Amino acid sequence: MRAIENVTYLGACNHSGREDQAVYAGGSCVVDPKGNIIAEAGEDEKIITAELDRKVFIKTRQNTPFFRDRRPDLYGPICTETDDLIH
């Protein structure tokens, strides 16, 4: 979902295997801007690689205008640190 929201490629890393009583699921992956998994490690410890297609990135950005529809004029004040908000 984060790749789709930000219209970008995303590499998500997750611990795998066992440590003492803890069991980690793994599932590290690389996701394209449309949310498709293009490389996945599964449950095992593994190094994964993926080729990122710049044309897919550019085309998805052009066809998915999330950034065009942003309204920083509405949410900007809550993102600005002021003394009033700190106290």
Distance bins in CASP14 RR format, pairs under 12 A and 6 or more apart:
PFRMAT RR
TARGET T0000
AUTHOR 0000-0000-0000
RMODE 2
METHOD distances of the structure
MODEL  1
1 7 0 0 0 0 0 1 0 0 0 0 0
1 10 0 0 0 0 1 0 0 0 0 0 0
1 12 0 0 0 0 0 1 0 0 0 0 0
1 31 0 0 0 0 1 0 0 0 0 0 0
1 33 0 0 0 0 0 1 0 0 0 0 0
1 34 0 0 0 0 0 1 0 0 0 0 0
1 35 1 0 0 1 0 0 0 0 0 0 0
2 8 0 0 0 0 1 0 0 0 0 0 0
2 9 0 0 0 0 0 1 0 0 0 0 0
2 10 1 0 1 0 0 0 0 0 0 0 0
2 11 0 0 0 0 1 0 0 0 0 0 0
2 12 1 0 0 1 0 0 0 0 0 0 0
2 29 0 0 0 0 0 1 0 0 0 0 0
2 31 0 0 0 0 1 0 0 0 0 0 0
2 33 0 0 0 0 0 1 0 0 0 0 0
2 35 0 0 0 0 1 0 0 0 0 0 0
3 9 1 0 0 1 0 0 0 0 0 0 0
3 10 1 1 0 0 0 0 0 0 0 0 0
3 11 0 0 0 0 1 0 0 0 0 0 0
3 12 0 0 0 0 1 0 0 0 0 0 0
3 29 0 0 0 0 1 0 0 0 0 0 0
3 30 0 0 0 0 1 0 0 0 0 0 0
3 31 1 0 1 0 0 0 0 0 0 0 0
3 32 1 0 0 1 0 0 0 0 0 0 0
3 33 1 0 1 0 0 0 0 0 0 0 0
3 34 1 0 0 1 0 0 0 0 0 0 0
3 35 1 0 1 0 0 0 0 0 0 0 0
3 36 0 0 0 0 1 0 0 0 0 0 0
3 37 0 0 0 0 1 0 0 0 0 0 0
3 38 0 0 0 0 0 1 0 0 0 0 0
3 52 0 0 0 0 0 1 0 0 0 0 0
3 56 0 0 0 0 0 1 0 0 0 0 0
3 57 0 0 0 0 0 1 0 0 0 0 0
3 60 0 0 0 0 1 0 0 0 0 0 0
3 64 0 0 0 0 0 1 0 0 0 0 0
3 66 0 0 0 0 0 1 0 0 0 0 0
4 10 0 0 0 0 1 0 0 0 0 0 0
4 31 0 0 0 0 1 0 0 0 0 0 0
4 32 0 0 0 0 1 0 0 0 0 0 0
4 33 1 0 0 1 0 0 0 0 0 0 0
4 34 1 0 0 1 0 0 0 0 0 0 0
4 35 1 0 1 0 0 0 0 0 0 0 0
4 36 0 0 0 0 1 0 0 0 0 0 0
4 60 0 0 0 0 1 0 0 0 0 0 0
4 61 0 0 0 0 0 1 0 0 0 0 0
4 64 0 0 0 0 1 0 0 0 0 0 0
4 66 0 0 0 0 1 0 0 0 0 0 0
5 31 0 0 0 0 0 1 0 0 0 0 0
5 33 0 0 0 0 0 1 0 0 0 0 0
5 34 0 0 0 0 0 1 0 0 0 0 0
5 35 0 0 0 0 1 0 0 0 0 0 0
5 64 0 0 0 0 1 0 0 0 0 0 0
5 66 1 0 0 1 0 0 0 0 0 0 0
5 67 0 0 0 0 0 1 0 0 0 0 0
5 70 0 0 0 0 0 1 0 0 0 0 0
6 31 0 0 0 0 0 1 0 0 0 0 0
6 32 0 0 0 0 0 1 0 0 0 0 0
6 33 0 0 0 0 1 0 0 0 0 0 0
6 35 0 0 0 0 0 1 0 0 0 0 0
6 57 0 0 0 0 0 1 0 0 0 0 0
6 60 0 0 0 0 0 1 0 0 0 0 0
6 61 0 0 0 0 0 1 0 0 0 0 0
6 64 0 0 0 0 0 1 0 0 0 0 0
6 66 0 0 0 0 1 0 0 0 0 0 0
6 67 0 0 0 0 1 0 0 0 0 0 0
6 70 0 0 0 0 0 1 0 0 0 0 0
7 31 0 0 0 0 0 1 0 0 0 0 0
7 32 0 0 0 0 0 1 0 0 0 0 0
7 33 1 0 1 0 0 0 0 0 0 0 0
7 34 0 0 0 0 1 0 0 0 0 0 0
7 35 0 0 0 0 1 0 0 0 0 0 0
7 56 0 0 0 0 0 1 0 0 0 0 0
7 57 0 0 0 0 1 0 0 0 0 0 0
7 58 0 0 0 0 0 1 0 0 0 0 0
7 59 0 0 0 0 0 1 0 0 0 0 0
7 60 1 0 1 0 0 0 0 0 0 0 0
7 61 1 0 1 0 0 0 0 0 0 0 0
7 62 0 0 0 0 1 0 0 0 0 0 0
7 63 0 0 0 0 1 0 0 0 0 0 0
7 64 1 0 1 0 0 0 0 0 0 0 0
7 65 0 0 0 0 1 0 0 0 0 0 0
7 66 1 0 1 0 0 0 0 0 0 0 0
7 67 1 0 0 1 0 0 0 0 0 0 0
7 68 0 0 0 0 0 1 0 0 0 0 0
7 69 0 0 0 0 0 1 0 0 0 0 0
7 70 0 0 0 0 0 1 0 0 0 0 0
8 30 0 0 0 0 0 1 0 0 0 0 0
8 31 0 0 0 0 1 0 0 0 0 0 0
8 32 0 0 0 0 1 0 0 0 0 0 0
8 33 1 0 1 0 0 0 0 0 0 0 0
8 34 0 0 0 0 0 1 0 0 0 0 0
8 35 0 0 0 0 0 1 0 0 0 0 0
8 52 0 0 0 0 1 0 0 0 0 0 0
8 54 0 0 0 0 0 1 0 0 0 0 0
8 56 0 0 0 0 0 1 0 0 0 0 0
8 57 1 0 0 1 0 0 0 0 0 0 0
8 58 0 0 0 0 0 1 0 0 0 0 0
8 60 0 0 0 0 1 0 0 0 0 0 0
8 61 0 0 0 0 1 0 0 0 0 0 0
8 64 0 0 0 0 0 1 0 0 0 0 0
8 66 0 0 0 0 0 1 0 0 0 0 0
8 67 0 0 0 0 0 1 0 0 0 0 0
9 29 0 0 0 0 0 1 0 0 0 0 0
9 30 1 0 0 1 0 0 0 0 0 0 0
9 31 1 0 0 1 0 0 0 0 0 0 0
9 32 1 0 1 0 0 0 0 0 0 0 0
9 33 1 0 0 1 0 0 0 0 0 0 0
9 34 0 0 0 0 0 1 0 0 0 0 0
9 35 0 0 0 0 1 0 0 0 0 0 0
9 36 0 0 0 0 0 1 0 0 0 0 0
9 37 0 0 0 0 0 1 0 0 0 0 0
9 38 0 0 0 0 1 0 0 0 0 0 0
9 39 0 0 0 0 0 1 0 0 0 0 0
9 50 0 0 0 0 1 0 0 0 0 0 0
9 51 0 0 0 0 0 1 0 0 0 0 0
9 52 1 0 1 0 0 0 0 0 0 0 0
9 53 0 0 0 0 1 0 0 0 0 0 0
9 54 0 0 0 0 1 0 0 0 0 0 0
9 56 0 0 0 0 1 0 0 0 0 0 0
9 57 1 0 0 1 0 0 0 0 0 0 0
9 58 0 0 0 0 0 1 0 0 0 0 0
9 60 0 0 0 0 1 0 0 0 0 0 0
9 61 0 0 0 0 0 1 0 0 0 0 0
10 28 0 0 0 0 0 1 0 0 0 0 0
10 29 0 0 0 0 1 0 0 0 0 0 0
10 30 1 0 0 1 0 0 0 0 0 0 0
10 31 1 0 1 0 0 0 0 0 0 0 0
10 32 0 0 0 0 1 0 0 0 0 0 0
10 33 0 0 0 0 1 0 0 0 0 0 0
10 34 0 0 0 0 0 1 0 0 0 0 0
10 35 0 0 0 0 1 0 0 0 0 0 0
10 36 0 0 0 0 0 1 0 0 0 0 0
10 37 0 0 0 0 0 1 0 0 0 0 0
10 38 0 0 0 0 0 1 0 0 0 0 0
10 39 0 0 0 0 0 1 0 0 0 0 0
10 50 0 0 0 0 0 1 0 0 0 0 0
10 52 0 0 0 0 0 1 0 0 0 0 0
10 57 0 0 0 0 0 1 0 0 0 0 0
11 27 0 0 0 0 0 1 0 0 0 0 0
11 28 1 0 0 1 0 0 0 0 0 0 0
11 29 1 0 0 1 0 0 0 0 0 0 0
11 30 1 0 1 0 0 0 0 0 0 0 0
11 31 1 0 0 1 0 0 0 0 0 0 0
11 32 0 0 0 0 0 1 0 0 0 0 0
11 33 0 0 0 0 0 1 0 0 0 0 0
11 35 0 0 0 0 0 1 0 0 0 0 0
11 37 0 0 0 0 0 1 0 0 0 0 0
11 38 0 0 0 0 1 0 0 0 0 0 0
11 39 0 0 0 0 1 0 0 0 0 0 0
11 40 0 0 0 0 0 1 0 0 0 0 0
11 41 0 0 0 0 0 1 0 0 0 0 0
11 48 0 0 0 0 1 0 0 0 0 0 0
11 49 0 0 0 0 0 1 0 0 0 0 0
11 50 0 0 0 0 1 0 0 0 0 0 0
11 52 0 0 0 0 0 1 0 0 0 0 0
12 26 0 0 0 0 1 0 0 0 0 0 0
12 27 1 0 0 1 0 0 0 0 0 0 0
12 28 1 0 0 1 0 0 0 0 0 0 0
12 29 1 0 1 0 0 0 0 0 0 0 0
12 30 1 0 0 1 0 0 0 0 0 0 0
12 31 1 0 0 1 0 0 0 0 0 0 0
12 35 0 0 0 0 0 1 0 0 0 0 0
12 37 0 0 0 0 1 0 0 0 0 0 0
12 38 0 0 0 0 0 1 0 0 0 0 0
12 39 0 0 0 0 0 1 0 0 0 0 0
12 40 0 0 0 0 1 0 0 0 0 0 0
12 41 0 0 0 0 1 0 0 0 0 0 0
12 42 0 0 0 0 0 1 0 0 0 0 0
12 48 0 0 0 0 0 1 0 0 0 0 0
12 50 0 0 0 0 0 1 0 0 0 0 0
13 24 0 0 0 0 0 1 0 0 0 0 0
13 26 0 0 0 0 1 0 0 0 0 0 0
13 27 0 0 0 0 1 0 0 0 0 0 0
13 28 1 0 1 0 0 0 0 0 0 0 0
13 29 0 0 0 0 1 0 0 0 0 0 0
13 30 0 0 0 0 0 1 0 0 0 0 0
13 39 0 0 0 0 0 1 0 0 0 0 0
13 40 0 0 0 0 0 1 0 0 0 0 0
13 41 0 0 0 0 1 0 0 0 0 0 0
13 45 0 0 0 0 0 1 0 0 0 0 0
13 46 0 0 0 0 0 1 0 0 0 0 0
13 47 0 0 0 0 0 1 0 0 0 0 0
13 48 0 0 0 0 1 0 0 0 0 0 0
14 24 1 0 0 1 0 0 0 0 0 0 0
14 25 1 0 0 1 0 0 0 0 0 0 0
14 26 1 0 1 0 0 0 0 0 0 0 0
14 27 1 0 1 0 0 0 0 0 0 0 0
14 28 1 0 1 0 0 0 0 0 0 0 0
14 29 0 0 0 0 1 0 0 0 0 0 0
14 40 0 0 0 0 0 1 0 0 0 0 0
14 41 0 0 0 0 1 0 0 0 0 0 0
14 42 0 0 0 0 1 0 0 0 0 0 0
14 43 0 0 0 0 1 0 0 0 0 0 0
14 44 0 0 0 0 0 1 0 0 0 0 0
14 45 0 0 0 0 0 1 0 0 0 0 0
14 46 0 0 0 0 0 1 0 0 0 0 0
14 48 0 0 0 0 0 1 0 0 0 0 0
15 22 0 0 0 0 1 0 0 0 0 0 0
15 23 0 0 0 0 1 0 0 0 0 0 0
15 24 1 1 0 0 0 0 0 0 0 0 0
15 25 0 0 0 0 1 0 0 0 0 0 0
15 26 1 0 0 1 0 0 0 0 0 0 0
15 27 0 0 0 0 1 0 0 0 0 0 0
15 28 0 0 0 0 1 0 0 0 0 0 0
15 41 0 0 0 0 0 1 0 0 0 0 0
15 43 0 0 0 0 0 1 0 0 0 0 0
15 44 0 0 0 0 0 1 0 0 0 0 0
15 45 0 0 0 0 1 0 0 0 0 0 0
16 22 0 0 0 0 0 1 0 0 0 0 0
16 23 0 0 0 0 1 0 0 0 0 0 0
16 24 1 0 1 0 0 0 0 0 0 0 0
16 25 1 0 0 1 0 0 0 0 0 0 0
16 26 1 1 0 0 0 0 0 0 0 0 0
16 27 1 0 0 1 0 0 0 0 0 0 0
16 28 1 0 0 1 0 0 0 0 0 0 0
16 29 0 0 0 0 0 1 0 0 0 0 0
16 40 0 0 0 0 0 1 0 0 0 0 0
16 41 1 0 0 1 0 0 0 0 0 0 0
16 42 1 0 0 1 0 0 0 0 0 0 0
16 43 1 0 1 0 0 0 0 0 0 0 0
16 44 1 0 0 1 0 0 0 0 0 0 0
16 45 1 0 1 0 0 0 0 0 0 0 0
16 46 1 0 0 1 0 0 0 0 0 0 0
16 47 0 0 0 0 0 1 0 0 0 0 0
16 48 0 0 0 0 0 1 0 0 0 0 0
17 23 1 0 0 1 0 0 0 0 0 0 0
17 24 1 0 1 0 0 0 0 0 0 0 0
17 25 0 0 0 0 1 0 0 0 0 0 0
17 26 1 0 0 1 0 0 0 0 0 0 0
17 27 0 0 0 0 0 1 0 0 0 0 0
17 28 0 0 0 0 0 1 0 0 0 0 0
17 41 0 0 0 0 0 1 0 0 0 0 0
17 42 0 0 0 0 0 1 0 0 0 0 0
17 43 1 0 0 1 0 0 0 0 0 0 0
17 44 1 0 0 1 0 0 0 0 0 0 0
17 45 1 0 0 1 0 0 0 0 0 0 0
17 46 0 0 0 0 0 1 0 0 0 0 0
18 24 1 0 0 1 0 0 0 0 0 0 0
18 25 0 0 0 0 0 1 0 0 0 0 0
18 26 0 0 0 0 0 1 0 0 0 0 0
18 43 0 0 0 0 0 1 0 0 0 0 0
18 45 0 0 0 0 0 1 0 0 0 0 0
19 45 0 0 0 0 0 1 0 0 0 0 0
23 43 0 0 0 0 1 0 0 0 0 0 0
24 41 0 0 0 0 0 1 0 0 0 0 0
24 42 0 0 0 0 0 1 0 0 0 0 0
24 43 0 0 0 0 1 0 0 0 0 0 0
24 44 0 0 0 0 0 1 0 0 0 0 0
24 45 0 0 0 0 1 0 0 0 0 0 0
25 41 0 0 0 0 0 1 0 0 0 0 0
25 42 0 0 0 0 1 0 0 0 0 0 0
25 43 1 0 0 1 0 0 0 0 0 0 0
25 44 0 0 0 0 0 1 0 0 0 0 0
25 45 0 0 0 0 0 1 0 0 0 0 0
26 40 0 0 0 0 1 0 0 0 0 0 0
26 41 1 0 0 1 0 0 0 0 0 0 0
26 42 1 0 0 1 0 0 0 0 0 0 0
26 43 1 0 1 0 0 0 0 0 0 0 0
26 44 1 0 0 1 0 0 0 0 0 0 0
26 45 0 0 0 0 1 0 0 0 0 0 0
26 46 0 0 0 0 1 0 0 0 0 0 0
26 48 0 0 0 0 0 1 0 0 0 0 0
27 37 0 0 0 0 1 0 0 0 0 0 0
27 39 0 0 0 0 0 1 0 0 0 0 0
27 40 1 0 0 1 0 0 0 0 0 0 0
27 41 1 0 1 0 0 0 0 0 0 0 0
27 42 1 0 1 0 0 0 0 0 0 0 0
27 43 1 0 0 1 0 0 0 0 0 0 0
27 44 0 0 0 0 1 0 0 0 0 0 0
27 45 0 0 0 0 0 1 0 0 0 0 0
27 46 0 0 0 0 1 0 0 0 0 0 0
27 48 0 0 0 0 1 0 0 0 0 0 0
28 37 0 0 0 0 0 1 0 0 0 0 0
28 39 0 0 0 0 1 0 0 0 0 0 0
28 40 1 0 0 1 0 0 0 0 0 0 0
28 41 1 0 1 0 0 0 0 0 0 0 0
28 42 1 0 0 1 0 0 0 0 0 0 0
28 43 0 0 0 0 0 1 0 0 0 0 0
28 44 0 0 0 0 1 0 0 0 0 0 0
28 45 0 0 0 0 1 0 0 0 0 0 0
28 46 1 0 0 1 0 0 0 0 0 0 0
28 47 0 0 0 0 1 0 0 0 0 0 0
28 48 1 0 0 1 0 0 0 0 0 0 0
28 49 0 0 0 0 0 1 0 0 0 0 0
28 50 0 0 0 0 0 1 0 0 0 0 0
29 35 0 0 0 0 0 1 0 0 0 0 0
29 36 0 0 0 0 0 1 0 0 0 0 0
29 37 1 0 1 0 0 0 0 0 0 0 0
29 38 0 0 0 0 1 0 0 0 0 0 0
29 39 1 0 0 1 0 0 0 0 0 0 0
29 40 1 0 1 0 0 0 0 0 0 0 0
29 41 1 0 0 1 0 0 0 0 0 0 0
29 42 1 0 0 1 0 0 0 0 0 0 0
29 43 0 0 0 0 0 1 0 0 0 0 0
29 46 0 0 0 0 0 1 0 0 0 0 0
29 48 1 0 0 1 0 0 0 0 0 0 0
29 49 0 0 0 0 0 1 0 0 0 0 0
29 50 0 0 0 0 1 0 0 0 0 0 0
30 36 0 0 0 0 1 0 0 0 0 0 0
30 37 1 0 0 1 0 0 0 0 0 0 0
30 38 1 0 1 0 0 0 0 0 0 0 0
30 39 1 0 1 0 0 0 0 0 0 0 0
30 40 1 0 0 1 0 0 0 0 0 0 0
30 41 0 0 0 0 1 0 0 0 0 0 0
30 47 0 0 0 0 0 1 0 0 0 0 0
30 48 1 0 0 1 0 0 0 0 0 0 0
30 49 0 0 0 0 1 0 0 0 0 0 0
30 50 1 0 1 0 0 0 0 0 0 0 0
30 51 0 0 0 0 1 0 0 0 0 0 0
30 52 1 0 0 1 0 0 0 0 0 0 0
30 53 0 0 0 0 0 1 0 0 0 0 0
31 37 1 0 1 0 0 0 0 0 0 0 0
31 38 1 0 0 1 0 0 0 0 0 0 0
31 39 0 0 0 0 1 0 0 0 0 0 0
31 40 0 0 0 0 1 0 0 0 0 0 0
31 48 0 0 0 0 0 1 0 0 0 0 0
31 50 0 0 0 0 1 0 0 0 0 0 0
31 52 0 0 0 0 0 1 0 0 0 0 0
31 56 0 0 0 0 0 1 0 0 0 0 0
31 60 0 0 0 0 0 1 0 0 0 0 0
32 38 1 0 1 0 0 0 0 0 0 0 0
32 39 0 0 0 0 1 0 0 0 0 0 0
32 50 0 0 0 0 1 0 0 0 0 0 0
32 51 0 0 0 0 0 1 0 0 0 0 0
32 52 1 0 0 1 0 0 0 0 0 0 0
32 53 1 0 0 1 0 0 0 0 0 0 0
32 54 0 0 0 0 0 1 0 0 0 0 0
32 55 0 0 0 0 0 1 0 0 0 0 0
32 56 1 0 0 1 0 0 0 0 0 0 0
32 57 0 0 0 0 1 0 0 0 0 0 0
32 59 0 0 0 0 0 1 0 0 0 0 0
32 60 1 0 0 1 0 0 0 0 0 0 0
32 64 0 0 0 0 0 1 0 0 0 0 0
33 52 0 0 0 0 1 0 0 0 0 0 0
33 53 0 0 0 0 1 0 0 0 0 0 0
33 54 0 0 0 0 0 1 0 0 0 0 0
33 55 0 0 0 0 0 1 0 0 0 0 0
33 56 1 0 0 1 0 0 0 0 0 0 0
33 57 1 0 1 0 0 0 0 0 0 0 0
33 58 0 0 0 0 1 0 0 0 0 0 0
33 59 0 0 0 0 1 0 0 0 0 0 0
33 60 1 1 0 0 0 0 0 0 0 0 0
33 61 1 0 0 1 0 0 0 0 0 0 0
33 62 0 0 0 0 0 1 0 0 0 0 0
33 63 0 0 0 0 1 0 0 0 0 0 0
33 64 1 0 0 1 0 0 0 0 0 0 0
33 66 0 0 0 0 0 1 0 0 0 0 0
34 53 0 0 0 0 0 1 0 0 0 0 0
34 56 1 0 0 1 0 0 0 0 0 0 0
34 57 0 0 0 0 0 1 0 0 0 0 0
34 59 0 0 0 0 1 0 0 0 0 0 0
34 60 1 0 1 0 0 0 0 0 0 0 0
34 61 0 0 0 0 0 1 0 0 0 0 0
34 63 0 0 0 0 1 0 0 0 0 0 0
34 64 0 0 0 0 1 0 0 0 0 0 0
35 56 0 0 0 0 0 1 0 0 0 0 0
35 60 0 0 0 0 1 0 0 0 0 0 0
35 64 0 0 0 0 0 1 0 0 0 0 0
36 50 0 0 0 0 0 1 0 0 0 0 0
36 53 0 0 0 0 0 1 0 0 0 0 0
36 56 0 0 0 0 1 0 0 0 0 0 0
36 60 0 0 0 0 0 1 0 0 0 0 0
37 48 0 0 0 0 0 1 0 0 0 0 0
37 50 0 0 0 0 1 0 0 0 0 0 0
38 48 0 0 0 0 1 0 0 0 0 0 0
38 49 0 0 0 0 0 1 0 0 0 0 0
38 50 1 0 1 0 0 0 0 0 0 0 0
38 51 0 0 0 0 1 0 0 0 0 0 0
38 52 0 0 0 0 1 0 0 0 0 0 0
38 53 0 0 0 0 1 0 0 0 0 0 0
38 56 0 0 0 0 1 0 0 0 0 0 0
39 46 0 0 0 0 1 0 0 0 0 0 0
39 47 0 0 0 0 0 1 0 0 0 0 0
39 48 1 0 1 0 0 0 0 0 0 0 0
39 49 1 0 0 1 0 0 0 0 0 0 0
39 50 1 1 0 0 0 0 0 0 0 0 0
39 51 0 0 0 0 1 0 0 0 0 0 0
39 52 0 0 0 0 0 1 0 0 0 0 0
40 46 0 0 0 0 1 0 0 0 0 0 0
40 48 1 0 0 1 0 0 0 0 0 0 0
40 49 0 0 0 0 0 1 0 0 0 0 0
40 50 0 0 0 0 1 0 0 0 0 0 0
41 47 1 0 0 1 0 0 0 0 0 0 0
41 48 1 0 1 0 0 0 0 0 0 0 0
41 49 0 0 0 0 0 1 0 0 0 0 0
41 50 0 0 0 0 0 1 0 0 0 0 0
42 48 0 0 0 0 1 0 0 0 0 0 0
50 56 0 0 0 0 0 1 0 0 0 0 0
51 57 0 0 0 0 0 1 0 0 0 0 0
52 58 0 0 0 0 0 1 0 0 0 0 0
52 60 0 0 0 0 0 1 0 0 0 0 0
53 59 0 0 0 0 1 0 0 0 0 0 0
53 60 0 0 0 0 1 0 0 0 0 0 0
54 60 0 0 0 0 0 1 0 0 0 0 0
54 61 0 0 0 0 0 1 0 0 0 0 0
55 61 0 0 0 0 0 1 0 0 0 0 0
55 62 0 0 0 0 0 1 0 0 0 0 0
56 62 0 0 0 0 0 1 0 0 0 0 0
56 63 0 0 0 0 0 1 0 0 0 0 0
56 64 0 0 0 0 0 1 0 0 0 0 0
57 63 0 0 0 0 0 1 0 0 0 0 0
57 64 0 0 0 0 0 1 0 0 0 0 0
58 64 0 0 0 0 0 1 0 0 0 0 0
60 66 0 0 0 0 0 1 0 0 0 0 0
60 67 0 0 0 0 0 1 0 0 0 0 0
61 67 1 0 0 1 0 0 0 0 0 0 0
61 68 0 0 0 0 1 0 0 0 0 0 0
62 68 0 0 0 0 0 1 0 0 0 0 0
70 76 0 0 0 0 0 1 0 0 0 0 0
70 79 0 0 0 0 0 1 0 0 0 0 0
71 77 0 0 0 0 0 1 0 0 0 0 0
72 78 0 0 0 0 0 1 0 0 0 0 0
72 79 0 0 0 0 1 0 0 0 0 0 0
72 80 0 0 0 0 0 1 0 0 0 0 0
73 79 0 0 0 0 0 1 0 0 0 0 0
76 82 0 0 0 0 0 1 0 0 0 0 0
76 85 0 0 0 0 0 1 0 0 0 0 0
77 84 0 0 0 0 0 1 0 0 0 0 0
77 85 0 0 0 0 1 0 0 0 0 0 0
78 84 0 0 0 0 0 1 0 0 0 0 0
78 85 0 0 0 0 1 0 0 0 0 0 0
79 85 0 0 0 0 0 1 0 0 0 0 0
80 86 0 0 0 0 0 1 0 0 0 0 0
81 87 0 0 0 0 0 1 0 0 0 0 0
END
